[in-house]
């Protein structure tokens, strides 16, 4: 068992567990990045989020 009563690895989740289709992906660098997240609910519905940072243009970071 993992944190909050979950499992430690995705393969340990039940075959129909919403966790199997829930994920977060990050692509990019510290200057330009996109984070994508998908959260599946027990009823099969899901929410999809995409968060982006505009590229840094000149100046100090």
N, C-alpha and C positions, 0 to 999 in steps of 0.2 A: 504494500500500500504506500502511496505517496502522500504528499501534503493534502490536507483537507479531505481525507478519506478517499482520494483518487488512487490511480495506479502510477507506478514509476515509469513505465514505458508504454507508448501507444499500442504496441502489440498485445499488451496485457488487458486492454479494454475489451469489453464484450463486442461481439460482431455487429450489433445494432446500436452500440453506444454512440451518442452524438460526438464524443471526443474524437472519434475516428475521422470526422470531416471538419474538425475545428483546427485552425492553424494560424500562424503568424509568419510572415516573410519580410525580410528587410533586404533592400538592394541599394547600393550606392556607396557614397563616401561621406565624410564629415562635412563636405561642401554641398552635396546634393544627394538627397536620400528619399526613398519611398518605403513606407511601411504598409503592408497589406495584411488585414486580419479578417478571418471568416469564423463566425461563431454559429454552430448548428444547435438548434433546440430539440428537445425530446420529441416534439410533434413533427419533426422533419423540416420545419421552416428554418430559415437562417438569416443572419445579418452579415453584411459585407462592408468593411471599412477600408478606405485608402487614404493615407495621410502622406503628404509630400512636403518637402522643404525646398523652397526656391534656391537656385544656385547662389552661392556667395560671390559677390562681385567686388573685387578689390578691397582695400582697407585691411585692418587688423581683425582677426577672428577672436 
